Amino acid sequence: MKTNVTLKIDAGLLREARVFAAKQGSSISALLAAQLGKAVHERKRYDQARRRALARLKTGFDLSWTPPGTRDELHER
């Protein structure tokens, strides 16, 4: 289901948008819908990636690190 939306833009921008849409073989409505859909999709992907990254940080990383020995052990000859 599609819904109409009213948009207020400058007359000069509208004129340029009509030319741009015509060159693309599209309508202004289709171009705006595609751009808005792309922006929403990118935001969703960003939010998903952020949640995954934060979950990884909560579990931590195994770096297989062992603390160095004592000073005497390190300088033992």
OpenMM code with the backbone's topology and positions (N, CA, C; nanometers):
from openmm import Vec3, app, unit

residues = "MET LYS THR ASN VAL THR LEU LYS ILE ASP ALA GLY LEU LEU ARG GLU ALA ARG VAL PHE ALA ALA LYS GLN GLY SER SER ILE SER ALA LEU LEU ALA ALA GLN LEU GLY LYS ALA VAL HIS GLU ARG LYS ARG TYR ASP GLN ALA ARG ARG ARG ALA LEU ALA ARG LEU LYS THR GLY PHE ASP LEU SER TRP THR PRO PRO GLY THR ARG ASP GLU LEU HIS GLU ARG".split()
positions = [
    Vec3(0.0841, -0.1176, 0.0000),
    Vec3(0.0000, 0.0000, 0.0000),
    Vec3(0.0886, 0.1239, 0.0000),
    Vec3(0.0597, 0.2168, -0.0848),
    Vec3(0.1354, 0.3409, -0.0929),
    Vec3(0.0495, 0.4556, -0.0435),
    Vec3(0.1141, 0.5543, 0.0170),
    Vec3(0.0460, 0.6704, 0.0718),
    Vec3(0.1078, 0.7965, 0.0133),
    Vec3(0.0266, 0.8946, -0.0138),
    Vec3(0.0757, 1.0224, -0.0640),
    Vec3(0.1334, 1.1053, 0.0496),
    Vec3(0.2372, 1.1827, 0.0165),
    Vec3(0.3024, 1.2698, 0.1131),
    Vec3(0.3163, 1.4069, 0.0483),
    Vec3(0.2921, 1.5115, 0.1253),
    Vec3(0.3102, 1.6477, 0.0755),
    Vec3(0.4483, 1.6949, 0.1162),
    Vec3(0.5181, 1.7559, 0.0222),
    Vec3(0.6550, 1.8010, 0.0463),
    Vec3(0.6677, 1.9451, -0.0016),
    Vec3(0.7219, 2.0310, 0.0823),
    Vec3(0.7427, 2.1704, 0.0433),
    Vec3(0.8903, 2.1889, 0.0129),
    Vec3(0.9184, 2.2280, -0.1116),
    Vec3(1.0560, 2.2560, -0.1520),
    Vec3(1.0585, 2.3830, -0.2360),
    Vec3(1.1739, 2.4392, -0.2486),
    Vec3(1.1946, 2.5599, -0.3267),
    Vec3(1.1600, 2.5340, -0.4736),
    Vec3(1.1018, 2.6327, -0.5394),
    Vec3(1.0587, 2.6186, -0.6791),
    Vec3(1.1768, 2.5868, -0.7711),
    Vec3(1.2913, 2.6489, -0.7459),
    Vec3(1.4105, 2.6226, -0.8271),
    Vec3(1.4582, 2.4791, -0.8126),
    Vec3(1.4534, 2.4295, -0.6906),
    Vec3(1.4928, 2.2908, -0.6665),
    Vec3(1.3967, 2.1947, -0.7349),
    Vec3(1.2694, 2.2266, -0.7304),
    Vec3(1.1698, 2.1424, -0.7964),
    Vec3(1.1947, 2.1363, -0.9470),
    Vec3(1.2271, 2.2502, -1.0048),
    Vec3(1.2544, 2.2558, -1.1482),
    Vec3(1.3755, 2.1674, -1.1828),
    Vec3(1.4812, 2.1792, -1.1032),
    Vec3(1.6010, 2.0978, -1.1262),
    Vec3(1.5718, 1.9496, -1.1017),
    Vec3(1.4899, 1.9210, -1.0038),
    Vec3(1.4553, 1.7818, -0.9740),
    Vec3(1.3766, 1.7201, -1.0895),
    Vec3(1.2892, 1.7980, -1.1506),
    Vec3(1.2130, 1.7472, -1.2658),
    Vec3(1.3062, 1.7128, -1.3818),
    Vec3(1.4034, 1.7997, -1.4059),
    Vec3(1.5006, 1.7745, -1.5127),
    Vec3(1.5829, 1.6503, -1.4798),
    Vec3(1.6292, 1.6420, -1.3567),
    Vec3(1.7088, 1.5271, -1.3134),
    Vec3(1.6301, 1.3973, -1.3277),
    Vec3(1.5067, 1.3982, -1.2824),
    Vec3(1.4223, 1.2790, -1.2914),
    Vec3(1.3997, 1.2401, -1.4368),
    Vec3(1.3756, 1.3392, -1.5222),
    Vec3(1.3528, 1.3097, -1.6637),
    Vec3(1.4764, 1.2467, -1.7262),
    Vec3(1.5947, 1.2968, -1.6917),
    Vec3(1.7192, 1.2392, -1.7443),
    Vec3(1.7386, 1.0956, -1.6967),
    Vec3(1.6871, 1.0660, -1.5788),
    Vec3(1.6983, 0.9305, -1.5234),
    Vec3(1.5875, 0.8395, -1.5749),
    Vec3(1.4919, 0.8974, -1.6483),
    Vec3(1.3784, 0.8204, -1.6966),
    Vec3(1.2854, 0.7802, -1.5832),
    Vec3(1.2711, 0.8696, -1.4866),
    Vec3(1.1916, 0.8394, -1.3680),
    Vec3(1.1069, 0.9601, -1.3318),
    Vec3(1.0296, 0.9442, -1.2279),
    Vec3(0.9519, 1.0568, -1.1753),
    Vec3(1.0196, 1.1064, -1.0479),
    Vec3(0.9844, 1.2265, -1.0093),
    Vec3(1.0383, 1.2804, -0.8834),
    Vec3(0.9949, 1.1910, -0.7682),
    Vec3(0.8714, 1.1471, -0.7709),
    Vec3(0.8192, 1.0609, -0.6646),
    Vec3(0.9002, 0.9319, -0.6528),
    Vec3(0.9286, 0.8698, -0.7674),
    Vec3(1.0045, 0.7442, -0.7657),
    Vec3(1.1473, 0.7674, -0.7169),
    Vec3(1.2086, 0.8786, -0.7605),
    Vec3(1.3446, 0.9086, -0.7151),
    Vec3(1.3494, 0.9316, -0.5646),
    Vec3(1.2547, 1.0104, -0.5135),
    Vec3(1.2515, 1.0376, -0.3695),
    Vec3(1.2236, 0.9108, -0.2895),
    Vec3(1.1321, 0.8274, -0.3387),
    Vec3(1.1009, 0.7030, -0.2696),
    Vec3(1.2227, 0.6118, -0.2659),
    Vec3(1.2964, 0.6055, -0.3764),
    Vec3(1.4163, 0.5213, -0.3808),
    Vec3(1.5224, 0.5731, -0.2844),
    Vec3(1.5441, 0.7047, -0.2842),
    Vec3(1.6451, 0.7622, -0.1950),
    Vec3(1.6075, 0.7446, -0.0479),
    Vec3(1.4809, 0.7645, -0.0172),
    Vec3(1.4351, 0.7478, 0.1200),
    Vec3(1.4464, 0.6011, 0.1623),
    Vec3(1.4094, 0.5116, 0.0721),
    Vec3(1.4230, 0.3686, 0.1011),
    Vec3(1.5669, 0.3298, 0.1255),
    Vec3(1.6578, 0.3858, 0.0455),
    Vec3(1.8012, 0.3583, 0.0625),
    Vec3(1.8502, 0.4092, 0.1987),
    Vec3(1.8097, 0.5300, 0.2360),
    Vec3(1.8515, 0.5884, 0.3638),
    Vec3(1.8014, 0.5047, 0.4815),
    Vec3(1.6762, 0.4608, 0.4747),
    Vec3(1.6197, 0.3791, 0.5830),
    Vec3(1.6914, 0.2451, 0.5908),
    Vec3(1.7175, 0.1834, 0.4752),
    Vec3(1.7862, 0.0545, 0.4716),
    Vec3(1.9274, 0.0660, 0.5299),
    Vec3(2.0003, 0.1725, 0.4914),
    Vec3(2.1353, 0.1924, 0.5441),
    Vec3(2.1330, 0.2137, 0.6949),
    Vec3(2.0333, 0.2868, 0.7438),
    Vec3(2.0231, 0.3101, 0.8881),
    Vec3(1.9970, 0.1801, 0.9628),
    Vec3(1.9099, 0.0942, 0.9054),
    Vec3(1.8833, -0.0355, 0.9677),
    Vec3(2.0092, -0.1199, 0.9726),
    Vec3(2.0849, -0.1216, 0.8625),
    Vec3(2.2091, -0.1996, 0.8592),
    Vec3(2.3091, -0.1460, 0.9611),
    Vec3(2.3177, -0.0132, 0.9744),
    Vec3(2.4064, 0.0470, 1.0727),
    Vec3(2.3663, 0.0060, 1.2137),
    Vec3(2.2372, 0.0131, 1.2443),
    Vec3(2.1888, -0.0243, 1.3773),
    Vec3(2.2180, -0.1714, 1.4072),
    Vec3(2.1996, -0.2592, 1.3072),
    Vec3(2.2292, -0.4012, 1.3266),
    Vec3(2.3779, -0.4220, 1.3525),
    Vec3(2.4627, -0.3571, 1.2753),
    Vec3(2.6077, -0.3703, 1.2931),
    Vec3(2.6502, -0.3177, 1.4294),
    Vec3(2.5891, -0.2089, 1.4721),
    Vec3(2.6220, -0.1512, 1.6028),
    Vec3(2.5844, -0.2479, 1.7153),
    Vec3(2.4643, -0.3081, 1.7053),
    Vec3(2.4226, -0.4040, 1.8075),
    Vec3(2.5169, -0.5244, 1.8121),
    Vec3(2.5582, -0.5742, 1.6936),
    Vec3(2.6514, -0.6877, 1.6903),
    Vec3(2.7855, -0.6512, 1.7529),
    Vec3(2.8351, -0.5319, 1.7214),
    Vec3(2.9639, -0.4879, 1.7755),
    Vec3(2.9563, -0.4730, 1.9271),
    Vec3(2.8484, -0.4148, 1.9777),
    Vec3(2.8347, -0.3990, 2.1229),
    Vec3(2.8222, -0.5343, 2.1917),
    Vec3(2.7534, -0.6295, 2.1278),
    Vec3(2.7417, -0.7637, 2.1855),
    Vec3(2.8787, -0.8299, 2.1929),
    Vec3(2.9596, -0.8117, 2.0877),
    Vec3(3.0953, -0.8686, 2.0897),
    Vec3(3.1788, -0.8063, 2.2004),
    Vec3(3.1629, -0.6764, 2.2216),
    Vec3(3.2399, -0.6101, 2.3269),
    Vec3(3.1994, -0.6603, 2.4650),
    Vec3(3.0705, -0.6910, 2.4819),
    Vec3(3.0255, -0.7407, 2.6124),
    Vec3(3.0837, -0.8772, 2.6438),
    Vec3(3.0980, -0.9625, 2.5415),
    Vec3(3.1544, -1.0954, 2.5651),
    Vec3(3.3056, -1.0905, 2.5733),
    Vec3(3.3667, -0.9896, 2.5150),
    Vec3(3.5111, -0.9747, 2.5209),
    Vec3(3.5803, -1.0567, 2.4130),
    Vec3(3.7112, -1.0372, 2.4044),
    Vec3(3.7930, -1.1073, 2.3070),
    Vec3(3.8994, -1.1880, 2.3797),
    Vec3(3.9228, -1.3086, 2.3326),
    Vec3(4.0296, -1.3903, 2.3905),
    Vec3(4.1567, -1.3615, 2.3126),
    Vec3(4.2487, -1.2899, 2.3748),
    Vec3(4.3735, -1.2534, 2.3095),
    Vec3(4.4860, -1.3499, 2.3446),
    Vec3(4.4548, -1.4520, 2.4229),
    Vec3(4.5539, -1.5514, 2.4660),
    Vec3(4.6754, -1.4842, 2.5285),
    Vec3(4.6510, -1.3820, 2.6048),
    Vec3(4.7586, -1.3066, 2.6673),
    Vec3(4.7902, -1.3649, 2.8039),
    Vec3(4.9156, -1.3800, 2.8316),
    Vec3(4.9586, -1.4210, 2.9662),
    Vec3(5.0491, -1.3113, 3.0198),
    Vec3(5.0331, -1.2782, 3.1445),
    Vec3(5.1152, -1.1695, 3.1989),
    Vec3(5.2624, -1.2107, 3.2023),
    Vec3(5.3520, -1.1157, 3.1854),
    Vec3(5.4942, -1.1487, 3.1896),
    Vec3(5.5342, -1.1933, 3.3299),
    Vec3(5.6460, -1.2594, 3.3365),
    Vec3(5.6944, -1.3056, 3.4663),
    Vec3(5.7398, -1.1887, 3.5526),
    Vec3(5.7979, -1.2221, 3.6617),
    Vec3(5.8476, -1.1174, 3.7508),
    Vec3(5.9684, -1.0503, 3.6877),
    Vec3(6.0086, -0.9408, 3.7456),
    Vec3(6.1250, -0.8666, 3.6941),
    Vec3(6.2485, -0.9560, 3.6963),
    Vec3(6.2636, -1.0309, 3.8031),
    Vec3(6.3812, -1.1178, 3.8140),
    Vec3(6.3782, -1.2269, 3.7072),
    Vec3(6.2618, -1.2828, 3.6808),
    Vec3(6.2515, -1.3866, 3.5766),
    Vec3(6.2846, -1.3304, 3.4383),
    Vec3(6.2413, -1.2085, 3.4127),
    Vec3(6.2660, -1.1476, 3.2832),
    Vec3(6.4141, -1.1164, 3.2613),
    Vec3(6.4844, -1.0832, 3.3697),
    Vec3(6.6255, -1.0442, 3.3585),
    Vec3(6.7200, -1.1568, 3.3996),
    Vec3(6.6678, -1.2750, 3.4132),
    Vec3(6.7500, -1.3897, 3.4509),
    Vec3(6.8452, -1.4237, 3.3373),
    Vec3(6.9687, -1.4487, 3.3697),
    Vec3(7.0676, -1.4806, 3.2675),
    Vec3(7.1061, -1.6242, 3.2727),
] * unit.nanometer
topology = app.Topology()
chain = topology.addChain("A")
for resn in residues:
    res = topology.addResidue(resn, chain)
    for name in ("N", "CA", "C"):
        topology.addAtom(name, app.Element.getBySymbol(name[0]), res)
